[in-house]
Amino acid sequence: MIAQAVGLSSFEITAGAHFWSSVSMIKEAMALADSGSVAVLGCGRCAEIPIRLLNQKFDRVDLVDIDRDALNFVRAGCEKWNDERNVYKFHHADLTGVIATVERRAGELVANTVDPIECSEQLGILLERTTPKFWKPAHSRRYDLLVCSGVLTQLQALVRERVEKIYFGKFADYAPSLSQHKSWCESAWHFARNLEDRFIEHLSKLTKPQGIVYLSDTVHVSWLNQLDHKSVSTEGRWIALRTERLADYLRTSDSIVHEQRWDWLREEGEGDYWGRLYGVQAVIYRNS
Ligand SMILES: C[S@@+](CC[C@H](N)C(=O)[O-])C[C@H]1O[C@@H](n2cnc3c(N)ncnc32)[C@H](O)[C@@H]1O
C-alpha cells in the first residue's frame, strides 16, 4: 500500500470538531425522544456527551461503564456543577456480562497448557463459545433514549485484551506473533462480530418501542507517521467493524433518522506512530 501524505491544517478534524459533531447529533436524538429516561452505555468520562443537557431533559440518566475511575470522574464533575436538578445514576458494570467468567476460564486454560500455539487455539475456542449476558437495568426498565458513543468497537476489544493479558503473562515471548496466529485471529474476529450483532439486538430490548438510539463509533482507523510539523502520512485505513457502514448493523425494522460521518484526528504517541485518524460514523434510529 502506498503511503499517503495528509496536511494537518487542511482538515477540520480536531478533537474539538469531534466533540461538536457528537454533541450536535446527541442533541438531535434528544429532541426526538420522550423525556422519561436515558442510558449512556460505556459513558467513559463523557468527553463527547452533553450529560448536563441530558440531566435537564430526562427524569433519569443512567451512566454505565466498567471503568470505575471514569465513573468517579463524571460523578465528581456532576457534584461540582451542583445543578438544582440531579437525576444521574451511576452503574459500575460489565456491559457484556462475560469478562469475569472468561478471565477465570482463560486463567485455567493458560495454567494447564504447555504449548503456546495450542493454548492460543484453546483461548480462541473459549471466545467463540462465549455467549454474552448483556447488562440490563433493574426492573426491566426500557429507555426513551440510548446513547452508545464509541462503545460498540470497545466491547470485544476489552474482552480480547483481558484474555491476551493472561496469555502473555505465561507466554511473553509470543506477544509479538499472537496477532499473526491464524486460528486465534479468526476466532477473535468471529467473537467480535457476533458480540457486536448481539449487542445491537440487545439495544432493541433496552429501548421502548419507538424509542430512540444514538449509536456512534470509530469505524475507520489510520495510524499516522509524522513527516514534518505540518503533515503526517498513513499507509491506509483499517475497518474496525464488519463493514464500512455502521448502520449495516441495524435491523431492517429499525428506521434510520439521520446518519453522519466525520474525521477525528488524535495526537496520541503510540510506539513509532504520531497518532491516529479516526473515521467516525454516527446514526440516530428509531426502535421498531
Ligand atoms: C471510547 S470509550 C467511550 C467514550 C465516551 N463515549 C466519552 O464520551 O468519553 C469506550 C468506553 O466503553 C467502556 N467499556 C468497554 N467495554 C466495556 C464493558 N464490557 N462494560 C462497560 N463498559 C465498557 C470503556 O471503559 C470506555 O469508557
PDBQT file of the ligand as one rigid body, heavy atoms in Angstrom, charges set to zero:
ROOT
HETATM    1  C1  LIG A 301     -14.185   5.020  23.631  1.00  0.00    +0.000 C 
HETATM    2  S1  LIG A 301     -14.755   4.998  25.260  1.00  0.00    +0.000 S 
HETATM    3  C2  LIG A 301     -16.253   5.917  25.170  1.00  0.00    +0.000 C 
HETATM    4  C3  LIG A 301     -16.003   7.338  25.418  1.00  0.00    +0.000 C 
HETATM    5  C4  LIG A 301     -17.231   8.080  25.908  1.00  0.00    +0.000 C 
HETATM    6  N1  LIG A 301     -18.317   7.966  24.972  1.00  0.00    +0.000 N 
HETATM    7  C5  LIG A 301     -16.947   9.523  26.217  1.00  0.00    +0.000 C 
HETATM    8  O1  LIG A 301     -17.790  10.383  25.886  1.00  0.00    +0.000 OA
HETATM    9  O2  LIG A 301     -15.887   9.808  26.824  1.00  0.00    +0.000 OA
HETATM   10  C6  LIG A 301     -15.409   3.362  25.468  1.00  0.00    +0.000 C 
HETATM   11  C7  LIG A 301     -15.907   3.126  26.870  1.00  0.00    +0.000 C 
HETATM   12  O3  LIG A 301     -16.516   1.842  26.897  1.00  0.00    +0.000 OA
HETATM   13  C8  LIG A 301     -16.208   1.254  28.131  1.00  0.00    +0.000 C 
HETATM   14  N2  LIG A 301     -16.345  -0.195  28.018  1.00  0.00    +0.000 N 
HETATM   15  C9  LIG A 301     -15.668  -1.043  27.211  1.00  0.00    +0.000 A 
HETATM   16  N3  LIG A 301     -16.066  -2.306  27.438  1.00  0.00    +0.000 NA
HETATM   17  C10 LIG A 301     -16.999  -2.241  28.416  1.00  0.00    +0.000 A 
HETATM   18  C11 LIG A 301     -17.765  -3.214  29.094  1.00  0.00    +0.000 A 
HETATM   19  N4  LIG A 301     -17.631  -4.513  28.817  1.00  0.00    +0.000 N 
HETATM   20  N5  LIG A 301     -18.641  -2.808  30.021  1.00  0.00    +0.000 NA
HETATM   21  C12 LIG A 301     -18.784  -1.492  30.331  1.00  0.00    +0.000 A 
HETATM   22  N6  LIG A 301     -18.073  -0.533  29.735  1.00  0.00    +0.000 NA
HETATM   23  C13 LIG A 301     -17.188  -0.901  28.777  1.00  0.00    +0.000 A 
HETATM   24  C14 LIG A 301     -14.788   1.685  28.424  1.00  0.00    +0.000 C 
HETATM   25  O4  LIG A 301     -14.484   1.581  29.803  1.00  0.00    +0.000 OA
HETATM   26  C15 LIG A 301     -14.807   3.124  27.912  1.00  0.00    +0.000 C 
HETATM   27  O5  LIG A 301     -15.104   4.026  28.939  1.00  0.00    +0.000 OA
ENDROOT
TORSDOF 0
